[in-house]
Amino acid sequence: MLIINFKTYRESSGENAISLANSAFDLSKEYGIPVCVCPNMLDLKDIARIYAGGTWAQHCDPDERGRATGWIPPELYKDIGVAGVVLNHSEHKLQFENLKRLVDRVRNLDLKVLIFADSIEESINVSALTPDYIGYEPPELIASKDTSVAKAKPDVIENVVKAIPNIPILVGAGVKNQEDVRVSLKLGARGIAVASSVILASDQKSAIADLLQGWK
Ligand code: G3P
């Protein structure tokens, strides 16, 4: 699985989010590889309408539905048809207790859940919550222009995969091209999380296609 985190870049917001999501969905069909998109909260509903099965939320809050001004409990995502929720991204960390409560709630809603972790230790800790996926991303390599998780931390990818054999591991941070994907998959990762190299590319569709070549 390839998950494209739109974050809040201008190049992946509003109309740009729709065209990027369409490129992702077209290529997913063409290559036969699941590609999920993770638009910002304001674009999520529009994108979920066109691609419910592959649209994920970037975060959700543990507050109960109702008196929760400005928070987004997971039930709201279920209502608009998203497929899954990403939790604990290094840009939006959650306390372990909240993670635990959220995983149960998200699962009861029949949504998929991916928990991000910054290190092997955190990956092992969150594996106790048995999410559908764990995403290992070293924060210092996120949006790196020079290197990638596959180049800088191959040993950690391998160790995370070995330490958690029962949960599919995705890896991300600085992933740029099909070679990064190929190396990561060879080390046992089951998917890739990406943002800047796709979103900031002059041709976003070609950048996604190049990553998908890494599965071939
Ligand atoms: O969630 C994916 C993201 O954090 C990776 O970002 O820009 O390094 O591909 P980037």
Residues whose N, C-alpha, C, O or C-beta is under 5 A from the ligand:
A	BS01	G3P	N5 L141 I142 A143 S144 G172 A173 G174 V175 A193 V194 A195 S196 S197
